[in-house]
Amino acid sequence: MAVAHKGLISMGLVLIPIGMYKTSVDNDIHFNQLDKESKARIRYKKYCSHCNKEVTSDDIIKGYEYETDKYVIMTDEELEKIKTKKDRTIHIMQFANMSEIDSIYFEKDYYAIPDVGAEKAYELLRQTILQQNKIAIAKTVMGTNEKLIVLYPTNEGIIVKTLFYADEIVSVPKQIPQMQLDQNELDMAKMIIENMTKPFNIKEYNDEYQARLRSAIMTKIQGKEIVTTDTGETNNVIDLMEALQRSLELTSNNKNNNSNNNNAMAKVSGTL
C-alpha cells in the first residue's frame, strides 16, 4: 500500500517520523460512461483552452484566479517556502477526551506507521495516551491544506483522523420542529430499541446490494434477463401507534428467535 503522507509527530521536543496509510479500500462496482449509439467509452482529456491541445501532467502548473482570466502562478518551490517548521510536522497542540469531538467533524482516517528507529518513541506516545484515555489534537500541512487532526490510540497502533474546521460545517438546512410526544409512544419506542440492542460486530454486516449487483452483471454477461428480486409492496402504515405496535411485535419475535437459536447452539456445544 502506498503512503498517503509522511510527517513527524512533534510532542514538545520528541519527534516521531511516521507514514500515513489509508485505512479503507473501495470495493464498490464502478461503471464507465459509454456513448449511447456506438457503446464506445467516453473519455475526458485535459486540454489548453487557448491552444486547444491536449496537455500532460508535466505541462500543468498551479494558478490562482484573482480577477476574471487573470492568474497568479504559484510554483511548488514557492509553496514550500511559506511552510513553517510546524507545518512540516504533525504538531501536537493539546490533549483531550474523544467524547468532546462531535462526529460531524471527522473527515478521513489513516494508519500512523512509525519509520524504522522511531518505534520506541511511537510506542511511548501510544501507551501514554491510551492509558490516560486521551487523544491528541494536532495540526499539519498536507498538500496545500492545513489539517486539524486527531491522534487516536488503539491496542494495535495509532489512527490519524483528519477533521473539518468549524467553518467548513454548514448549518442545518431546515429547522426541525420539536413535536410533542405521547408517553405511550416513547415507552413503545424504548422497548423496540431494547429488543434490537445487542453487542455490535462489524463482521456481521456486508454490502448486500453490491453482491446483488455483481450477480446481475454476471447474469447479463451470460445473456440472461435480470429478474426482479423484491416484488413486495411498500407497507404504508400512517398511524404512528400502529407502526410502533407492529414494530414491537416484529422485534419481539426476532429477539425470541435469536435467543432460542443461541440456546440451541449452547446445548450443542455442551454435548461436544
N, C-alpha and C positions, 0 to 999 in steps of 0.2 A: 504494500500500500504506500502511495506517495505521501510525503509530508506536506501538509497544507500550509504550515507556518513554522518558522524556527525563531526561538527567542530565549531570553534569560529571565527566569523568575528572580526578582530582586526583593529580598526581605531584609531591610537595613543594609548591612554590608555583605550579607550572604547572597551569592549569585549561583543560580541553578540552571544550567543550559538544558533546554528541552526541545523536543519536536512535537508539534501538534498534529494529530491524525484524526480524520473524520470518524465518528462513532457509528455511522449508519451507511447502508448501501441501498441504492434504488433498484428494487426488484419488480417495479411495475412494468407492464407491457406498454410500449410506446408505438404509436402509429406514424408512418410517414405520410406526408401530403402528396397526392397524385393528381395529375390532370384528369378531369372527368372524361374526356374523349379518348386521349391516347394512353391513359394509365401510366404515363411516364412520371418520374419523380420530379417534384417541384424543389428547386434548389435556390438558396439565397446567396448572392455573391456580394462582396464588398467592392464598391467602385467609387471612383472620384467623380463628384458631381460636376467638376469643372472640365476635366479631361475626358470624362465619360469612358474611363478604362478601369479594368479590374485591378485591385491592389492586394498585396500580401500583408501579413502582419508586420514585416520589416519596413514597409512603406508608411506605416501609421504612427503618428505622434499624438500627444495629448494637447488639446487646446480648449481654453475656456472662453465662451462667447459672452463678452461684457457689453456689447451692443449688437444690433442685428447685423449678421455677417461680418462682425469684427471679432477676432480671436487673439488671445494672448497665449503664446506657446510655453508650455512647461515641460522641461526635459526631466528624465529620471534622475539625473545628477542634481538638478536644482531641487527636486522634491526631497532628495536625501539630505541636502544642505540644511533644510529647515527643521529637520528632526533633531530633538534634543536627546541627551543621554537617556532620559526617562522614556522617551518614545521608543528607543531601541531595546528596552527591557519590558518585561511584564512586571510592572512596578506595583507592589502591594501597598495599597493606601490605608486599609483598615481591616479589621476582622469583625464578623457579625454573626447573627443567627440566621440560618437558612429561611426560617419561618417569617423573617422580616421582609423578604423579597416576594412581591406579588408575581405569580406565574406568568402574567401577561407580558412581563419584561424579558422573558427568556427567548433567545433567538436561535443559536446553534450550539451543538456540543462537539467537543474534541477530546481525544485521549491525550494526556500530557505524558510523554515518554522521556525519561532523563537520558542525556547523552552519556557516553562511556566516561566514567570518572566522577559523574555527578550523582551516582546512586545513593550515597550516604546522606548527602545534604537533602536530596529529594525525599528520602525516607524519614528524615528528621522532621521535615515540614509536614508530610502526610500524617505521621503518627501524632504529632503535637496537636494539629487542628482537629484530627479525628477524635482524640481522647477528650478534647475540650468541647466537642460537639459544635464546632465553629466552622465557618467558611471564610475564605479570604476574598476581599474586594480589591481588584487591581485594574490598571489601565495599560494599554499598549497600542501601538500603531500597526495596523495590518493593511498593507497596500497604501491607500491614501485616506484611510479612515481610522480615527482613534476609537478604539473599542473599550467599553466598560465590561469587565469580565468577572466571573466568579471562579475561584479555585475550590472545587468541591471534592473532599477526600472520600474514598471508598476503601473497602478492605483490600482491594487489588491495586489501587493507584489513585491518581488524581484526575478528575474530569474538569476540563475548561469549558465553562458555559459563557458564551457571549450574551450581552444584554442590550436591549434597546434603551436609549435615553428617554427621559420623561417626555421631552418634546416630540418624540417620534411616535408616541402612542396617541391615537385620536380619541376624542371623547365619544361616549355612546351616541350613536346617530339619532336615536329617538328615545324620549323619556318613557320609561316603563311605569305604568300606573301601579300603585300599591293597592291590591284588591283585598277586600275583607273576606276572610275565610271562616267557614264553619268548623267548630271543634271536631265534629264527627269526620269531616273531610281530612283534617290534619291527622287524626288518630288512625284512620284507614291508610293514609299515605305512609305513615310511620311503620305500620305493620307490613306494608308491601316492601319497604326498604329493608326491614328486619328479615323478611323471608328471602330477599335476594342478596343478603350480605354473606360473604364468605371470604377466606383469605385469597388475595389476588395472586395469580400465577400467570405470567405473560405467555408461557408456553402453551396454555390452553387456547390461545387465540391465534388465528391466522387469517390471511386475506382470502375470504371465500369467493369474493367477486372475481379476483384475478384468476383463481382456479377455474371458475366457470368460463371466463374469457378465453383462457388458454384452450379449454376443451372446445369452445365454439370455433376458435380459429382452426383447430385440427379438423373439426367437422367440415368446415368449408374447404380446407385443403384436400380432403378426401372426396369432395364433390357432393356432399350431402347437405340437406336443408337443416337449418337451425330450428329446433323445436322450442316453443315457449316453456320455460321451466316452472313458472308460477301462474296458474290460471285462477287463483282465488281472488275474490273481490275484497276491496278495502272495507274494513269494519268501521263504519261511520257511527260511532257512539257519541251522541251530542251531550247527553246528560252526564255531568261530572260524577255524581254519586254512582250512577250505573256503571260508568267506566271504572271507577275505583273498586266497586264490588266485584266486577268480573276479573279485574287485575289481581285482586286479593285472592280469589278462588284459584286462579291460574298459578300464581306464585306459591300458594299453599300446597297445591298438588305437586308442583315441581320440587318443592323443598322436601316433601314426604317421600317422593320417588328417589331423590338423591340420597336421602337418609337411609332408605331401605337398601339401596344399592351398596352404600358404604358398609352397612351392617353385614350384608351378604358376603362382600369381599373380605371383611374381617374374619367371618366364620370360616371361609375357605382357607384363608391364610393360616388360621389357627389349627386347622386339621393337617396342614402340610408338614 
